[in-house]
Amino acid sequence: MAKTATTKSATIRARIEPTLKEEVDQILDEIGINWTQVVTMLAKQLRAQRKLPFDVKVPNQKTQEAIDDALRDKNITKFKSKRDLFASWDED
């Protein structure tokens, strides 16, 4: 029995910040997929799970500051090993 090809004829248009689009374009190129594939995957997961396939959370101020520090390699304590990290917890 031959499988019938589905016709993709619906169009979705969205506006996003140009810089965000450029950054995501580069990531998608590295991954080897395009925007249509991303939107299709999202739509299929929405249909299957009946919800967004990821958590949508806004970090509180303390968490956002920690994220910003980590991205800037600022106020970061580095350890040579997990053992050193765990030992630092016992020092408090």
KABELDA-V564675 format. One record per backbone hydrogen bond with DSSP energy under -0.5 kcal/mol. NH is the residue of the N-H (numbers start at 0). CO is the residue of the C=O. If there is no record, write none. Layout:
# KABELDA-V564675
nh co
NH CO
NH CO
This chain:
# KABELDA-V564675
nh co
7 5
8 6
20 16
21 17
22 18
23 19
24 20
25 21
26 22
27 23
28 24
29 25
30 26
31 27
32 27
37 33
38 34
39 35
40 36
41 37
42 38
43 39
44 40
45 41
46 42
47 43
48 44
49 45
56 54
58 56
63 59
64 60
65 61
66 62
67 63
68 64
69 65
70 66
71 67
72 68
72 69
73 68
77 75
84 80
85 81
86 82
87 83
88 84
89 85
90 86
91 88
